[in-house]
Each structure stands twice: as C-alpha cells, then as structure tokens.
Amino acid sequence: MTLDELKATALTCQGCSLSERRMNVVFGEGNPVSPLVLIGEGPGETEDKMGRPFVGRAGQLLDKAIVDAGLQRSQLYITNTVKCRAADWSTGKPVNRPPADDEVLACRKWLEPQIAILKPKVILCIGGPSAKNLIKKNFQITKERGMYFPCEFARTAIATLHPSYILRQMNISGDGGYSLLVADIQRAWEAAQKLATKEGSGKDSGEAG
C-alpha cells in the first residue's frame, strides 16, 4: 500500500468515537522520503478545521523553530500519533483533551503502517505523550528530552518539548524552552542525515552519533 492509498483509507476511519465529531482526519504531510519524521500527540481545533498537522499557535512556533534550526518544513514529514481531535464536549463547547488509551490504540492501525511506509531514520517525538507512545511508557520529558533511544519504528528516536508547553512557559520566564526545541530539531536532523549517509555508503554502524 502506498502512503496516498493509506491516507485515502484513513480519511474514512470510524474506528473510535473521535470520528463522530471530527471535521477532518489529520493524516500528516511533508516529504515522504525525509530521514526525519516529527510525531506529535494529536490535532487541535485549527488542525481539525484545516486537516493539517501543527498549523495552530503551537504549529506556528514549531515552524519558527524548524527555520531557526536551519531547515524548512517541506524537508520533513510531520504527523501525530492520533489522527482526529480529542475534545471534551460536556459543556457544549469543545475543549482539547489528551486522547484516551483506547483512542490511541485504535489509531495504531494508521500510525504503524504510515511509519513503515515512510521508513524514517530518526523519529522526533514532539512532547511527552508521543514519547510515551513510541519510545517507552515511562518516558520523562523533562529529564530525557534530547537523548537518543532505541525505537522499533526507526533507527533511533529523540523527544523534545511540545510547542504548546513552551508557549505556556514563555509567559512565566525566559524563552520557555524554545532554544531546547531548536537544538533538538538540529540534533535529530543531523543524526538522521548521518544515518542516511552511512546506510547509503554501506557503512552503517547502527549508531546515531
């Protein structure tokens, strides 16, 4: 199955209750042959409306960080572990919430084949929930961000702070961790390039750097 074929099927998914109120399935976008794939937790309100990942305030900060890391968004592939917006509708007005375990599990049928088609050398998990989903369940983002970890979906994985967290922290002190986000994107890209070069030359040692 090609990436386009998988996306076409995912757009009709009714696999969990998130499908009942979504506006769009946010499958992912970017360079399908990029050695680096960025994976967040799930779409928010703006992403749900537009059908694209990371296009709200957090996405705008991520775009800035990508540029400050010396890259362009078009060089990367960006997606989420969950493809539909998770929101609490109990008050009549939707409020974003973390995806439930069963929702995360249901979306694995799209995430795993998506990554298998993309074949990234490095996965950069955007935020703790993504890292817990793809690296290890007890991942601690404040202690383990920026470190390389083994990953069943890529040669290695690294996690960074979520832009929405950084935006909240900016209101408290300093840059909120923005410089760490930029540095992590740089490190992830350099590792991905290094691994791609090694594999291309037949000298892959399995080390990211």
N, C-alpha and C positions, 0 to 999 in steps of 0.2 A: 504494500500500500504506500502511495506517495503522501507527502505532507499535505498537499491540497485535497487528496481523497479523504485523509483522516479528518481534516478540518471540516469538510463538507458533511461528514457523518456526525461530527461533534456538534455542529450547529443545530442539529435536530434532537439533541440528547434530552431525555426525560428521566434520567437515572436517579434523580433525587428531588427533594421538594424545592430546591432553589430554582428549578426550571419553571415553577408555577408563576413567579413574579418577575423574572428577569426580563430585561429588554433585549439584551444581546448576550450570546456566548462570546467570551473574550478569549479566543483561542491562543493568540500570540502573533508576533510579527518580527520581521527583521531579516537578516542574512542567514539563510538556511544552511550555509556551509561555514559559518563562523566557528572558530575553535572555542569560542566562549559564549555560553548561554547564561543569561541572567534570569533567575526564577524567584518571583515574589510569592506572597500568600494567596491573594485573590483580588479581583477587581472591586473598585468602589463605585460611587454614584456616577462620576464622569465617565469612567471606563465602561460601565454598563450601558450608558447612553450612546457612546461612540463605538463600542465594540473593539476597542484597542486597549492594550495594557499600558499602565503608567502614563496617563495623559492628564491627570488632575494636578493639584498643587504638588503632591509628592512626586509625580512623574516629571513635572517641570524642574524640580530640584534635581532629580536623577539625571535629566538631560543636561543640566548645567554641570553636574559632576562628571559626566561622561566626557563632555567637551574639555573640562579642566584637567581631565586625565589624559588628554591628547588624542581623543578618539571622536568618532561620530556615531550616533545611534544606529545609522544604517550599516555599520560594521558588525553589529552584534545581533543576537536573537534574544528577544525578551518575551517571557510568558509568566504564568502563575501556576501554583500547584492546584488551585481550584479555578475553574473557568467561568463560574457565574457568581454574581454578587451575593454575599451573605448579609442579610439585614434583618433587624428586629422590627416587625410591623405592628407590635402590640398596641402602640399609641396611635396608629393610623398613619403616622409619618415614618418612613423607613430610616433606621439608624444602623450604620455599619456595625457588624459584629464579627468575631472570629468564626470561621467555618467550623461546624460540628464535626466530630470524628467520622460519623457515617458519611457526611458530605465529602470530606477529604478522601475517604476510602472509595467512594463512588467515582470520583474524578480520576482515580489512578488508571482507569481503563483508557483515559485520553492522555494523561501525562506520561506514562511509561512508554507507550509506542511513539509518542511525539519525540521524546528524548532519544529513543532508539533510532529514529529516522535522522535526527539532527546530528547524532554522533559527536557531541562536544568533547574537546579535550579537557576543558575545565568548566565546572558549574559554579557560578557566583550566586549564592543564596542571599536574597535581599530580605533581611530580617530574621529574627529568631524562629518564628513558626515554619518558615521554609527550610531552615537548617535542621529543625527537629524532624521534619518530614523526610528530608533527603540525606542528611548526614548521620544523625543519631538522635534518639528520642530525648535524651537528657542534655541536649546542647545548651550551653550557657553563652548567650550572645555577647555579654559584657566582658567575659573572660576569654572566650575562644574565637572572637572575630579576628579575621586576618590570618588565621592559621590554616595550613593545608591539612585535609583529612582524606582518607580513602573513601571512595564513593562507588556504589555499584552501577551508577549511571554515567560515569565519566572517569577519566584517568585520575582526577583529583577534584576536590571541592573546597571552596572557601566561602565564608559567610561575612556579611557586612551589616552595618546598621541600616534600618529601614529609613528612607527619606521622611516619612511621616513622623517617626520618632525624633529625627533631627530637627524638624520644623518645630516640634513642641519644645525641645531643649533649647533652641535658639532664643526662645522667649525668656529663658531662665539665666543662661550665661554663655558667653563665648560664641563659637560657631556651631555649638550643639553636636559636634562630632562630624561636621561636614568634611573637614580635612581628612578624617579617617576613611570616609566613604570614597573620596577621590583616590587616596592611597591604595585602598583595597581593590578598586577597579583597575588601577595601574598594575598592581601585583598580579591580579587574576589574568589580565591580558598578556602580560609578559610571560607568565607560566604557560598559558595556552599557546602562545607563539613558539616558545621553546620546545614544548612537547610536539607541536605540529612539525617543526623543523627536524627534530630528532627522528620522528616516525618517517618523515619524507626521505631522510638520508639513510634510513635503516639502522640508526644508532640509538634507538630509543632505549633508555635505561630504566624507564618507569618512574624517574624522579622528576618532580615539577621544578625544583630549584632549591 
